[in-house]
Amino acid sequence: MINKHFTVGKKIPSVYLIVFSDGTAVCHTEKFWDEADVTKTKALSAEELGKLKAVISEPKLLDVKKRYELMHFVIDSWMEWDIKLQHPGSVQRIQVVSFSPDSARERNQPYPDALVNLGCSILRIRNDVYGDARSYNMVDCPDFPSIR
């Protein structure tokens, strides 16, 4: 999954999270400007990997839209996720601008549960591997099972 930070006319990509089939999770620095790129890697436990595979294999995930727009006001910057999921025989791509289930609910345009579960799983794994707690929001993800 690639994260893009849009700010002051710039689009700054960074590798937010990649999970390989063997359970290796890799995260790079979340880029806002010109930060040094630090890579962190962790092997997910069999249980963590199994839970993530269940989230990705949820049949309703195949029915989500290809793009979800911004759901809250921003002044000058926002993040956009480019998610690529490998399914048997196909690749699914989903773009989410500033993932925020809480904002989507407030606008009466809630994300499908399968997308919220995927997004919250991404945030939890990212936080567990990279340790940047600012990316994990309990307001947005209180009702979905932890990958931990």
N, C-alpha and C positions, 0 to 999 in steps of 0.2 A: 504494500500500500504506500502510495506516495502522498505526502502532505504538501500543499502549496500555500505559502503565505503571500497574500496580496496586500501590498501597502505602497502608497505614494507612487502609483504607476509602475510598480515592480511586481514580478511574479517570482518568488524565491522557492524552488522545490527542495524537498528533503525526503529521505527515505524514513518514513515514520515507523513502519513495522513490516517485516517479512517473516512469515512462518513457513518453513520448509516441511516437506512430508515426513521427515524424520523427527520433527518436533523442535528443531533448532529455530529459535526466535532471534531476529537481528533488528536492532534499532540504531538509527543515526541521530545526531543532534537535530533538534527541531530548529530549522533555520528561520531567523527573523531578519538578520542583516548579513554580516560577514563572520559569524561565529566559526571557530575551528570545528571541524567535523570529527566528533568522537563516536566511535562505534561500540555498542555493547551487545553481547550475545549471551543467551541463556538456553539451556536445554529444558523444554517443558517436560513435566512429568507425564507419564502415560495417562494419568487421570485428566490433567489439564488439556493435553492434546485431544483426548477423546471427547471432552466437553466442547472444545472448539470445533472439532469435526462435526459434532451433532448440530451445532449452530449453523455451520456452513451447509450441512446436508438438509436442513429444514426445507421441505418442499415449497412453503410459502415465500421463502427468500427468492425463488425464481420469478415470483410475480411482482417484486418491487419495481418501481420505476427506475430508469437509467440515470436520472438526475433529480436531486432535491435542492431547491433554491434556498437562499438565505431566509431565515425565519425571525430575525430580530434586527434592530437598528444597529448600524455600525458607523463610526465616524470616518476612519481612514484605513482600517485594515481588517482582514478576516482570513480564515483558513479554509482550504478546500481539500477534501479527501478524494483521491482517485483510487478506488478499491478494485482489485482484480482477483476474482475467485476462480480457481480451477475446479470444474465439475467434470465427472466422467463424460468425455466426448465434447466438452464445450468450455468456453471461458466466459464468465459473467463480469461485466464492468458496471460499476455504480459510482456516481459522483455525488458527494454530499457537501454542500457549502455550509461551513460552521455547524457541524453536528450539534444539535440542541433539541432533544426530545421535549424538554420543558417548554421551550419557545414555540415549538410546533403545536403542542397541545393548547397553549394560550391563544394561538391564532386559529384554533379550531381546524387545523390541518395536521393532525397527528401522523407521525411516521407509522408505517406498519410495524407490528410487534417484532417480526423477523428482522427488520432493519435496526430497530432499537437494540435487540439482543446482540446483533452483530457489532454495532457501534460500541456498545458497552463492553463487549468482549475485547474489542480492539483497545479501548481505553485501559481496561484492567491489565491486559497483557503488556501494553506499552509501559504502564506505570511499574509493573513488576520487573520488567527487564531493564528499563532505562532509569526509573526512579524519579521522573519529573512529575511530582504529584499534582502540579497545576493542571495537567491534562485529564485528571480523573475527577469527575464531578458527581458527587452523591445525589445532588438535586436531579440531575438528568437520568441517573441509573439506579434508583433505589429498589425497584421492583424486579430486577432481573438477576438471575443466579450468578454468583461469582465464578470465574474460571479457576480461582485459587483452590 
